[in-house]
Amino acid sequence: MDIPNFSKKDILSAFQFRHATKEFNPNKKLSDDDINFILQTANLSPSSFGFEPWHFIVVQDPELRELLKPVAWGAPLKLDTASHFVLGLSMKTPMTKWDSDYIMQMMKEVKQFPEDVVEMYSKFYREFQERDFDLDTDKKLFDWASKQTYIALGNMMTAAALTGIDSCPIEGFHQAKAEALLHDKFGVDTEKYGLSYMVAFGYRKEAPQHPKSRRDFKDIVSWK
């Protein structure tokens, strides 16, 4: 495998370019290759224990986009104009509990651990959930899974920016109503999956009106 050799200047330039695009150019679309590239960076993202507790729904059907508007106050303009609109789902307890069928399948079939490693890994993962992180409620487990899914979100938006594609992460939605809609109209098993975020991709309609503002670097980093 070749060692990546991207210039720091180009990478920082992409971070400067990226902004939360409020309105996209509805006439300019991502190619299939573009959106698949972005989604592949989600697929290759790291997750705790490597268990990938996520699923991504790309919503291109105009009728389904319309149904999302009443439950997602932060999304209507993006739903109307974005080239691609993605829902980031995270797994709930039936999928992420240390002894779930999904976790066993990940260890045995995806990671192809031998039985003794499965037993050791299961014990370690159980101790992590029950002792180290105190993941003893459904909400705690879902929030923990969401942390992993957000890593994929960051990587997707960075990959997009590096290739000149705009994005906007969205948490402006009513979670219970949105998940009821996902169950009723999108075929999502909401016993197993919950909605963590939405994210739109496309090309900005116009340049940002204000320069990027951030706290001073020295205020966010400490050296000990």
N, C-alpha and C positions, 0 to 999 in steps of 0.2 A: 504494500500500500504506500502510495506517495505521501510524503509529508506536506501538509498544506503550507503555502507560502504567500498569504495575502498580506498586503502592506497595512500597517497599523493606521496610516493616514486614510486609506480607502475604507477601512472598517469604521473608523470614527466618523467619516463623512456620511456613511450610511445611517449611523445613529443620529446625526444631525438632520439628515433628510427626513427620517421617519417622524411622522406626527399623527395625532389622532384625527384622521380625515373625517370631517363631518358630512361632507357631500362629495360624491364621486361623479366622474363623467360617465353618464349612462350609455354613451355611444362607444366607449373604449373598453374592450373586454380582455381578460386574461385568456391566453391559449390553454388548451388542455395540458400541454407540457408545463406551463407555468404553475397552474394550480396543483398539479401532481407533484411537482418539485417541492412546493411549499408543504404539502401534506406529508411528503416523505421525510421532511425534517422533523415533523411531529412523530412519525413512526420511529425515527432514529434517536429521539430524545431520551435522556436518562430518567429513571424513576427509582424510587426507593425499593430496594431488593430486586430491581429489574422486573417488577410485576406488571407494568404498563396498565394502570387502572383507568383507562380512558376509552372513549369512542367518539368519533367525529362525524357529524351529519352535515353534508353540503346541501344547502337548501336552494335549489334553482327553480323549483316550481312556483310560478307567480301566485297561484292560489294559496299555497302554503305560506309564502312570505306575507300575504295579506292577513292570514290568520294569526301570525305572530305579532302584528302591530298593536292590537289592543292590550297585550300582556307584556309588551316590551317598550316602555316609554322612551328609552334611549335609542331605539332602533329604526323608527319609521323612515326617516330620510335615507338611511343606509340601505334599508330593505328595498327602497324604490330605485336606488342608483348604483349600488355596489355590483361589481361583476360577479363575485362569488360571496356567499354568506354561509358561515360555518357555525354550528353549535358544538360547543365543547362539553361533552358529558363525562362525568366521573362515576366510578363504581360505588355502590352502596354495600352495606354489611354482607348480604348474601354472596357477594363476589370477593370481598377483600378480607373477610375473617380468616384467621390463620389456617383453619381446617376446611375451607370451602372447596367445592369441586373445581372452581376456576383456578385457585392457587395450586391445587394438586396437579391439574392439567398443565399449568405453566411450568412447573418443576419437572414433570415427567415427560411431556411431549414437546414443549417448546425449548426448554433448556436441556432436556434429555439427561437429567441427573440420574445416576445410579441409585438404587434403593437406599443405600446407607447414607448418601448425601441428602436425599429427600428427607429422611428421618432427622438428620442433624439440622438441616435448614429449617424444617418445620418447627423444631424445638426452639431454635434461635428466633424465628419470626414470631412465635407465640410469646416468648419472653419480651420481645420488643413491644408487642401490642399491649400485653397485660402489665408489664412492669416498667419498662423504660419510658414509654410515651403515654401510658394510662389511657389507651384507646378503648374505653369500656362502655361507650354509648354509640348509637347509630350516627348521631351528629358528629361526634369526634372522628369516627372512621371515615365519614364522607368528607369532612373538612381536610383530613389527612390525605385522602385520595385527590382532592381538589388541588392541594399543593403540588402534587406531581403533574396534574393536567395543566397547571399554569406554567410549568417549565416548558411544555410543548407549545403553549401559546407564545411565550417569549421567543422561542426558536423560530416559530412560523413567521412572526412579525419581523424578526431580524433578517431571516432569509429573504422575505419579500423586499425589505428595504435595500438589501445588498444587490437586488436585481431591478431596482427602480420601481417597485410596486408598492402602492400605498395600502394602509390598513387602519382599522379602528377597533380596539377591544371594547366590549360592551357588557357592563353589569347592570344596566338600567332596565331591569325586568322584575316582574312579580314571580318569585320562584314557584310558589304553589300553583298559581294559575298557569304558568308556562309549562310546568311538568304535567298538569292535567291535559293540556293541549297536546303535548308530546305523546302522551298515552293514547288519547282519543284519535288523533289525526296523523301521527307520525309512526305509530306502531312501536313505540318505545316501551319496554318493560320497566316502569318506574319503581318497581320493587328492587330492581337491580341497578338502575342508573338514575342519576340526578343531573340537572343542568348547572354547570359551574359558570359558564360565560358564553357569550356570542362574539364573533369577530367577523368583520367585513373586509373584503379585499377588492382592490380595483385601482383606478387612477384618479387622482384628485381633480376636481373641477377647476379649482383655482389655487394659487399659492397661499400658504398660511398668512393670515393678516398680522400676526405678531411673531416676533423672534422667539426661539425656544428659551425658556427661563428655567434655571436650576439653582439650587443652593450651591454655595461656594464649595469647591472640592474639599477644602480643608475642614469644612464643617461636617462632612459625612464620613471621613476616614480618620481613624486613630491608629497610631503605632505604639506598641508597648514593648 
